[in-house]
């Protein structure tokens, strides 16, 4: 099992890392530097990629190695995956060695063997240092500088990998936090293999939604919490680079969704995690997420609400001028949010969270800790549903603030249902979650109408001569949209209430699928 923390640095900072006083203090023995050349194999149909595997031949300082790795998981820069590695006499795949792994059946197929061919290559210089920590933990620091290539396409490699050899992965996070005080580093989400496949596809990157969660109903509450947290963190980091590039607003949306899911996870498990340990992280998460929330509000306002208005009154100069002013404000909020994500504070947040999870301090002795996971989950879902029922009473009398609280309750219940979905029969989970999604969609449109009114004063404040007529049109649009959506909200709420809670069996108990 390979466990390593990946850090991305500029080439000049990679050299500074090699000379860092903390690294020198931890170093055991002499460093070694070698040229490393790797060839990754797959079929034209990408059979290995679909199976979550990476197969390579590597020449490391003149020595050939064959390596098979599983996809594993990556969150907060920590990559955990299974790995098998064997020395070879030369540059040729040895299928007999692959037959000794759990993936033997796949590699026994003659058709697959015949189709395996090089897909991409990596060429880099690697400097290795052995690190020893005070508690006895051991790690190997690898400083890699070079390229990954597929055909004529290439991408630079400039990264540090800290692989745990023995002890606790928390030491890796602590070291990275120290280095962050002196070096501009970022957590690396993609492995070299993932980057190589991306080059080989010759397709632009796209926003990443949350990966399917797989929880073990026989597992512990602590294991479920950690799995969900890693899933949410992975979604954040998978969309970071695209968000910073600013080419597709969907990246911002996915980062926001991931942050909300993360906070929902904290809320779900708040009674079984040590509040004192996680409170500082939660405060940072809320503060830094606020800038992304403002950017997302402006993105929806400019690209959806104003676009609809423009289509109806495209020839009016006042509307065009208003739209341009709003677009400038939207770009300013986007830059502010990108500044947050590009900051050292953002990296520190994920390193701190990774450290807490790696230390295993998430679950102290608690009465709920001894519950079977399914019983614990059923209780949580029941509480969330009761909250949503309470928030939805006297629906037509709710003001904008009340509808916002209802929207938050629906969102939290939906996230909880999606987190634990694999513990229950799919045929019962799907209609329940779909009904929640329908109610959430209507509440989202109502929230957009309310947000419009909140943003208008900022638009007026930045105008030399505010156009009262356009502002009035926007207020009218908000009122009309709210009126139309209130009837839809009642229907969506009634549809949800007709769904049977999937965590209850016909006899009233939770049932595992």
C-alpha positions as CSV (number, residue, x, y, z in Angstrom):
1,X,0.0,0.0,0.0
2,X,1.5,3.3,-1.2
3,X,0.8,6.4,0.8
4,X,2.3,9.7,-0.4
5,X,1.7,13.4,-0.2
6,X,2.1,15.3,-3.5
7,X,3.2,18.9,-3.5
8,X,3.4,21.1,-6.6
9,X,6.1,23.8,-6.8
10,X,7.7,26.0,-9.4
11,X,11.2,24.7,-10.5
12,X,13.0,27.4,-8.6
13,X,11.0,26.6,-5.4
14,X,11.7,22.9,-5.9
15,X,15.4,23.7,-5.6
16,X,14.8,25.8,-2.5
17,X,12.9,22.9,-0.9
18,X,16.0,20.7,-1.3
19,X,18.0,23.3,0.8
20,X,15.2,24.0,3.3
21,X,16.5,23.8,7.0
22,X,13.7,21.6,8.1
23,X,14.4,19.0,5.3
24,X,18.1,19.1,6.3
25,X,17.2,18.5,9.9
26,X,15.1,15.4,9.0
27,X,17.4,14.0,6.4
28,X,19.0,10.6,7.0
29,X,22.0,9.7,4.9
30,X,23.0,11.2,1.5
31,X,20.7,12.2,-1.2
32,X,20.8,10.5,-4.6
33,X,19.8,11.9,-8.1
34,X,18.9,9.8,-11.1
35,X,17.3,10.1,-14.5
36,X,13.9,8.3,-14.5
37,X,12.2,7.2,-17.7
38,X,8.7,5.5,-17.6
39,X,6.4,4.1,-20.3
40,X,2.7,3.6,-19.5
41,X,0.8,0.8,-21.3
42,X,-2.9,0.4,-22.1
43,X,-5.2,-0.9,-24.9
44,X,-6.7,1.5,-27.5
45,X,-10.0,1.1,-25.7
46,X,-8.3,2.0,-22.4
47,X,-9.2,-1.2,-20.7
48,X,-6.7,-0.6,-17.8
49,X,-7.9,2.9,-17.2
50,X,-11.5,1.8,-17.0
51,X,-10.4,-0.9,-14.5
52,X,-8.7,1.8,-12.4
53,X,-5.2,0.5,-13.1
54,X,-1.9,1.9,-14.3
55,X,0.8,-0.3,-15.7
56,X,4.3,1.0,-16.5
57,X,7.8,0.0,-17.2
58,X,10.4,2.3,-15.6
59,X,14.1,2.7,-16.1
60,X,15.5,4.2,-12.9
61,X,19.2,4.8,-13.0
62,X,19.7,1.9,-15.5
63,X,17.5,-0.5,-13.5
64,X,14.2,-1.7,-15.1
65,X,11.1,-2.0,-13.0
66,X,7.6,-3.2,-13.8
67,X,4.8,-1.5,-11.7
68,X,1.1,-2.0,-11.4
69,X,-0.9,0.5,-9.4
70,X,-4.6,0.8,-8.5
71,X,-6.5,4.0,-8.8
72,X,-6.9,4.3,-5.0
73,X,-8.0,7.6,-3.7
74,X,-6.5,11.1,-3.4
75,X,-7.6,13.9,-1.1
76,X,-5.8,16.9,0.5
77,X,-2.8,15.9,-1.6
78,X,-2.5,12.4,0.0
79,X,-2.5,9.6,-2.5
80,X,-3.3,6.1,-1.1
81,X,-3.3,3.1,-3.5
82,X,-2.1,-0.5,-3.9
83,X,1.2,-1.0,-5.7
84,X,3.1,-4.0,-7.0
85,X,6.6,-3.6,-8.3
86,X,9.2,-6.0,-9.6
87,X,12.7,-5.7,-11.0
88,X,13.1,-6.8,-14.7
89,X,16.1,-7.8,-16.8
90,X,15.1,-5.4,-19.6
91,X,12.4,-3.3,-21.2
92,X,9.6,-5.9,-21.7
93,X,6.4,-6.6,-19.8
94,X,6.4,-9.8,-17.8
95,X,2.8,-11.1,-17.6
96,X,3.8,-13.9,-15.3
97,X,4.4,-11.3,-12.6
98,X,1.0,-9.7,-13.1
99,X,-0.6,-13.1,-12.6
100,X,0.5,-12.9,-8.9
101,X,-1.7,-9.9,-8.2
102,X,-5.5,-9.7,-7.5
103,X,-5.8,-8.4,-11.1
104,X,-4.6,-11.7,-12.6
105,X,-7.8,-12.5,-14.4
106,X,-7.7,-9.3,-16.4
107,X,-4.2,-9.9,-17.6
108,X,-4.7,-13.6,-18.5
109,X,-6.9,-12.5,-21.5
110,X,-4.8,-13.0,-24.7
111,X,-6.8,-10.3,-26.5
112,X,-5.8,-7.7,-23.9
113,X,-2.1,-8.7,-23.9
114,X,-2.0,-8.4,-27.6
115,X,-3.5,-4.9,-27.6
116,X,-1.3,-3.4,-24.8
117,X,0.9,-0.6,-26.2
118,X,2.7,2.6,-25.0
119,X,0.2,5.4,-24.4
120,X,2.4,8.1,-22.8
121,X,5.8,8.5,-21.2
122,X,7.4,10.4,-18.3
123,X,11.0,11.7,-18.3
124,X,12.3,13.5,-15.2
125,X,15.2,13.9,-12.9
126,X,14.5,12.6,-9.4
127,X,16.4,13.5,-6.2
128,X,15.7,11.1,-3.3
129,X,16.1,11.8,0.4
130,X,15.3,9.7,3.4
131,X,13.5,11.5,6.2
132,X,13.3,10.4,9.8
133,X,10.8,12.0,12.3
134,X,11.0,12.2,16.1
135,X,8.2,9.7,16.7
136,X,10.0,7.1,14.5
137,X,8.0,7.7,11.3
138,X,10.1,7.3,8.1
139,X,9.5,8.8,4.7
140,X,11.2,9.3,1.4
141,X,11.2,12.7,-0.2
142,X,11.3,12.6,-4.1
143,X,11.9,15.9,-6.0
144,X,10.9,15.4,-9.6
145,X,11.6,17.8,-12.5
146,X,10.8,16.9,-16.1
147,X,7.9,16.2,-18.4
148,X,5.1,13.8,-19.2
149,X,4.6,13.3,-22.9
150,X,2.1,11.8,-25.3
151,X,3.0,12.1,-28.9
152,X,3.8,15.8,-29.5
153,X,2.0,16.9,-26.4
154,X,3.9,17.6,-23.2
155,X,3.3,18.9,-19.7
156,X,5.9,20.0,-17.2
157,X,6.6,18.0,-14.0
158,X,7.8,20.0,-11.0
159,X,6.7,18.4,-7.8
160,X,7.7,16.8,-4.5
161,X,6.4,13.5,-3.4
162,X,6.7,12.6,0.3
163,X,6.1,8.8,0.5
164,X,5.4,7.3,4.0
165,X,7.7,4.3,4.7
166,X,6.6,3.7,8.3
167,X,4.5,5.5,10.9
168,X,1.8,8.1,10.7
169,X,0.7,10.1,7.6
170,X,0.0,13.0,9.9
171,X,3.8,13.6,9.9
172,X,3.7,14.3,6.2
173,X,1.0,16.9,6.7
174,X,2.9,18.5,9.6
175,X,6.0,18.8,7.4
176,X,4.1,20.3,4.5
177,X,2.5,22.9,6.9
178,X,6.0,23.9,8.0
179,X,7.2,24.2,4.4
180,X,4.2,26.2,3.4
181,X,5.4,29.0,5.8
182,X,8.5,29.5,3.5
183,X,7.5,28.1,0.1
184,X,4.6,28.7,-2.3
185,X,3.4,25.2,-2.7
186,X,0.1,23.6,-3.7
187,X,-1.4,20.2,-3.1
188,X,-1.3,17.9,-6.1
189,X,-4.5,16.0,-6.9
190,X,-3.5,14.3,-10.2
191,X,-1.0,11.5,-10.4
192,X,1.5,11.3,-13.2
193,X,-0.6,8.6,-14.8
194,X,-3.7,10.7,-14.7
195,X,-1.9,13.6,-16.3
196,X,-0.5,11.3,-19.0
197,X,-4.0,9.9,-19.8
198,X,-5.3,13.5,-20.0
199,X,-2.6,14.4,-22.6
200,X,-3.4,11.2,-24.5
201,X,-7.1,12.0,-24.7
202,X,-6.4,15.3,-26.5
203,X,-9.5,16.6,-24.9
204,X,-9.9,19.8,-22.7
205,X,-10.4,19.2,-19.0
206,X,-13.9,19.6,-17.7
207,X,-15.5,20.3,-14.3
208,X,-15.7,17.3,-12.0
209,X,-18.8,16.3,-10.0
210,X,-18.7,14.4,-6.8
211,X,-17.5,10.8,-7.2
212,X,-19.9,8.0,-6.1
213,X,-19.5,7.2,-2.4
214,X,-19.2,3.6,-1.4
215,X,-19.7,3.0,2.4
216,X,-19.5,-0.3,4.2
217,X,-22.6,-0.8,6.4
218,X,-20.6,-3.0,8.6
219,X,-17.9,-0.3,9.1
220,X,-17.6,2.2,11.9
221,X,-19.0,5.7,12.2
222,X,-15.4,7.0,12.1
223,X,-14.7,5.3,8.8
224,X,-17.8,6.7,7.3
225,X,-17.0,10.2,8.4
226,X,-13.4,10.0,7.0
227,X,-14.6,8.5,3.7
228,X,-17.2,11.2,3.2
229,X,-14.7,14.0,4.1
230,X,-12.1,12.7,1.6
231,X,-14.8,12.5,-1.1
232,X,-15.8,16.1,-0.6
233,X,-12.1,17.3,-0.4
234,X,-11.3,15.4,-3.6
235,X,-14.1,17.2,-5.4
236,X,-12.8,20.6,-4.3
237,X,-9.3,19.9,-5.5
238,X,-10.3,18.3,-8.7
239,X,-11.9,21.7,-9.8
240,X,-9.3,24.1,-8.4
241,X,-7.1,24.4,-11.5
242,X,-10.1,24.9,-13.8
243,X,-11.5,27.5,-11.4
244,X,-8.3,29.4,-11.3
245,X,-8.1,29.4,-15.1
246,X,-11.5,31.1,-15.1
247,X,-12.6,29.7,-18.5
248,X,-15.8,27.8,-17.4
249,X,-18.1,29.1,-14.6
250,X,-19.1,25.5,-13.9
251,X,-15.8,25.0,-12.0
252,X,-16.8,27.7,-9.5
253,X,-20.2,25.9,-9.1
254,X,-18.6,22.5,-8.4
255,X,-16.1,24.0,-5.9
256,X,-19.1,25.6,-4.1
257,X,-21.1,22.4,-4.2
258,X,-18.1,20.5,-2.7
259,X,-17.7,23.1,0.1
260,X,-21.4,22.9,1.0
261,X,-21.1,19.1,1.0
262,X,-18.1,19.3,3.3
263,X,-19.9,21.6,5.7
264,X,-23.0,19.3,5.6
265,X,-20.7,16.4,6.6
266,X,-19.4,18.3,9.6
267,X,-23.0,19.2,10.6
268,X,-24.1,15.5,10.3
269,X,-21.3,14.2,12.5
270,X,-21.1,17.2,14.9
271,X,-22.1,15.2,17.9
272,X,-19.3,12.6,17.5
273,X,-16.3,14.7,16.4
274,X,-14.3,16.9,18.8
275,X,-15.5,20.4,18.3
276,X,-12.4,22.0,19.7
277,X,-10.2,20.2,17.2
278,X,-12.3,21.0,14.1
279,X,-13.7,24.4,15.1
280,X,-10.8,26.5,13.7
281,X,-11.0,24.6,10.3
282,X,-14.7,25.2,10.2
283,X,-14.3,28.9,10.8
284,X,-11.7,29.1,8.0
285,X,-13.9,27.1,5.7
286,X,-16.9,29.4,6.2
287,X,-14.8,32.6,5.9
288,X,-13.0,31.5,2.7
289,X,-16.1,30.0,1.2
290,X,-17.9,33.3,1.5
291,X,-15.9,34.9,-1.3
292,X,-16.8,32.0,-3.6
293,X,-20.4,32.4,-2.6
294,X,-20.4,36.0,-3.7
295,X,-18.7,35.1,-6.9
296,X,-21.3,32.4,-7.6
297,X,-24.2,34.8,-6.9
298,X,-22.9,37.3,-9.4
299,X,-22.2,34.6,-11.9
300,X,-25.9,33.4,-11.8
301,X,-27.1,37.0,-11.9
302,X,-25.0,38.0,-14.9
303,X,-25.2,34.9,-17.0
304,X,-28.7,33.7,-16.3
305,X,-31.0,36.5,-14.8
306,X,-29.6,39.3,-16.9
307,X,-29.4,37.2,-20.0
308,X,-33.1,36.5,-19.8
309,X,-33.9,40.2,-19.5
310,X,-31.6,41.1,-22.3
311,X,-33.3,38.6,-24.6
312,X,-36.6,40.5,-24.0
313,X,-35.2,44.0,-24.3
314,X,-32.1,43.6,-26.5
315,X,-32.5,46.9,-28.2
316,X,-32.5,49.1,-25.1
317,X,-29.2,50.9,-24.4
318,X,-30.0,51.3,-20.7
319,X,-30.3,47.5,-20.3
320,X,-27.1,47.0,-22.2
321,X,-25.2,49.5,-20.1
322,X,-26.7,47.9,-16.9
323,X,-25.6,44.5,-18.0
324,X,-22.0,45.7,-18.8
325,X,-21.7,47.3,-15.3
326,X,-22.9,44.1,-13.7
327,X,-20.5,42.0,-15.8
328,X,-17.6,44.2,-14.5
329,X,-18.7,43.7,-10.9
330,X,-19.1,40.0,-11.5
331,X,-15.5,39.8,-12.9
332,X,-14.2,41.7,-9.8
333,X,-15.9,39.2,-7.4
334,X,-14.5,36.3,-9.5
335,X,-11.0,37.6,-9.2
336,X,-11.4,38.0,-5.5
337,X,-12.6,34.4,-5.2
338,X,-9.7,33.2,-7.3
339,X,-7.3,35.1,-5.0
340,X,-8.7,33.2,-2.0
341,X,-8.2,29.8,-3.7
342,X,-4.7,30.8,-4.9
343,X,-3.6,31.9,-1.4
344,X,-1.4,30.0,1.1
345,X,-4.3,30.2,3.6
346,X,-6.4,28.0,1.2
347,X,-3.6,25.4,1.1
348,X,-3.2,25.6,4.8
349,X,-6.9,24.8,5.3
350,X,-6.7,21.5,3.4
351,X,-3.4,20.5,5.0
352,X,-4.8,21.1,8.5
353,X,-7.9,19.2,7.7
354,X,-5.9,16.3,6.2
355,X,-3.7,16.3,9.3
356,X,-6.7,16.0,11.6
357,X,-8.1,13.1,9.6
358,X,-4.8,11.4,9.4
359,X,-4.3,11.6,13.1
360,X,-7.5,9.8,13.7
361,X,-8.8,12.2,16.3
362,X,-12.1,12.6,14.5
363,X,-14.0,10.1,16.8
364,X,-13.6,10.3,20.5
365,X,-15.4,8.0,23.0
366,X,-19.0,8.8,22.5
367,X,-22.3,6.9,23.0
368,X,-23.1,7.2,19.3
369,X,-19.7,5.8,18.4
370,X,-20.8,2.3,19.5
371,X,-23.9,2.4,17.3
372,X,-23.9,0.3,14.1
373,X,-23.5,2.6,11.2
374,X,-26.9,1.9,9.7
375,X,-28.7,2.7,13.0
376,X,-26.6,5.9,13.3
377,X,-27.4,6.9,9.7
378,X,-31.2,6.2,10.1
379,X,-31.3,8.5,13.2
380,X,-29.4,11.3,11.3
381,X,-31.7,11.1,8.3
382,X,-34.8,11.1,10.5
383,X,-33.6,14.2,12.2
384,X,-32.9,16.0,8.9
385,X,-36.3,15.1,7.6
386,X,-38.0,16.4,10.7
387,X,-36.2,19.7,10.3
388,X,-37.3,20.0,6.7
389,X,-40.9,19.2,7.7
390,X,-40.8,21.9,10.3
391,X,-39.3,24.5,8.0
392,X,-41.9,23.7,5.4
393,X,-44.9,24.4,7.6
394,X,-47.2,27.3,6.4
395,X,-45.3,27.4,3.2
396,X,-47.3,30.2,1.6
397,X,-46.6,32.4,4.6
398,X,-42.8,32.1,4.5
399,X,-40.8,35.2,3.6
400,X,-37.5,35.2,1.7
401,X,-35.5,34.4,4.9
402,X,-37.9,31.6,5.8
403,X,-37.6,30.1,2.3
404,X,-33.8,30.4,2.5
405,X,-33.9,28.3,5.7
406,X,-36.1,25.8,4.0
407,X,-33.7,25.6,1.1
408,X,-30.8,24.9,3.5
409,X,-32.7,22.2,5.2
410,X,-33.6,20.5,1.9
411,X,-30.0,20.7,0.8
412,X,-28.7,19.2,4.0
413,X,-31.2,16.3,3.8
414,X,-30.3,15.7,0.1
415,X,-26.6,15.6,0.8
416,X,-27.1,13.3,3.7
417,X,-29.3,11.0,1.6
418,X,-26.6,11.0,-1.2
419,X,-23.8,10.3,1.3
420,X,-25.5,7.2,2.7
421,X,-27.3,6.0,-0.4
422,X,-25.3,2.9,-1.0
423,X,-26.3,1.5,2.4
424,X,-29.9,1.2,1.2
425,X,-31.8,-0.3,-1.8
426,X,-31.3,1.9,-4.9
427,X,-35.0,1.6,-5.9
428,X,-36.1,3.3,-2.7
429,X,-33.3,5.9,-2.5
430,X,-33.7,7.3,-6.1
431,X,-37.3,8.6,-6.0
432,X,-36.7,10.1,-2.5
433,X,-33.6,12.0,-3.6
434,X,-35.2,13.0,-6.9
435,X,-38.1,14.5,-5.1
436,X,-35.7,16.5,-2.9
437,X,-33.8,17.7,-6.0
438,X,-37.0,18.9,-7.5
439,X,-37.9,20.9,-4.4
440,X,-34.3,22.2,-4.2
441,X,-34.5,23.4,-7.8
442,X,-37.6,25.5,-7.2
443,X,-36.1,26.9,-4.0
444,X,-33.0,27.7,-5.9
445,X,-35.0,29.8,-8.4
446,X,-36.7,31.6,-5.5
447,X,-33.3,32.3,-4.0
448,X,-32.0,33.7,-7.3
449,X,-34.9,36.2,-7.3
450,X,-34.2,37.2,-3.7
451,X,-30.4,37.5,-4.4
452,X,-31.2,39.9,-7.3
453,X,-32.7,42.4,-4.9
454,X,-29.7,42.0,-2.6
455,X,-27.2,42.7,-5.5
456,X,-29.0,45.8,-7.0
457,X,-27.7,48.3,-4.4
458,X,-24.1,47.3,-5.2
459,X,-24.8,47.9,-8.9
460,X,-26.4,51.3,-8.2
461,X,-23.5,52.3,-5.9
462,X,-21.0,51.8,-8.8
463,X,-23.0,53.7,-11.3
464,X,-22.4,57.4,-12.2
465,X,-26.1,57.9,-13.0
466,X,-28.2,54.9,-11.7
467,X,-31.0,54.0,-14.0
468,X,-34.1,53.8,-11.8
469,X,-36.2,52.4,-14.7
470,X,-33.9,49.4,-15.2
471,X,-33.7,48.8,-11.5
472,X,-37.5,48.9,-11.4
473,X,-37.6,46.3,-14.2
474,X,-35.3,44.0,-12.2
475,X,-37.4,44.4,-9.0
476,X,-40.5,43.6,-11.1
477,X,-38.9,40.5,-12.6
478,X,-38.0,39.4,-9.1
479,X,-41.5,39.8,-7.8
480,X,-43.0,38.0,-10.8
481,X,-40.6,35.2,-10.6
482,X,-41.2,34.7,-6.9
483,X,-45.0,34.6,-7.5
484,X,-44.7,32.0,-10.3
485,X,-42.4,29.8,-8.2
486,X,-44.4,29.7,-5.0
487,X,-47.1,27.5,-6.6
488,X,-44.3,25.2,-8.0
489,X,-42.8,25.0,-4.6
490,X,-46.0,23.8,-3.0
491,X,-46.3,21.0,-5.7
492,X,-42.6,20.0,-5.2
493,X,-43.0,19.9,-1.4
494,X,-46.2,17.8,-1.7
495,X,-44.4,15.4,-4.0
496,X,-41.6,15.0,-1.6
497,X,-43.9,14.4,1.3
498,X,-45.5,11.5,-0.6
499,X,-42.2,9.6,-0.8
500,X,-41.5,6.9,1.8
501,X,-38.3,7.5,3.8
502,X,-35.9,5.0,2.3
503,X,-34.1,4.3,5.6
504,X,-37.3,2.7,7.0
505,X,-38.2,-0.8,6.3
506,X,-41.9,-1.8,5.9
507,X,-41.7,-2.6,9.7
508,X,-40.2,0.8,10.5
509,X,-36.5,-0.2,10.8
510,X,-33.6,0.7,8.5
511,X,-32.8,-1.9,5.9
512,X,-29.6,-2.5,4.1
513,X,-29.6,-3.1,0.3
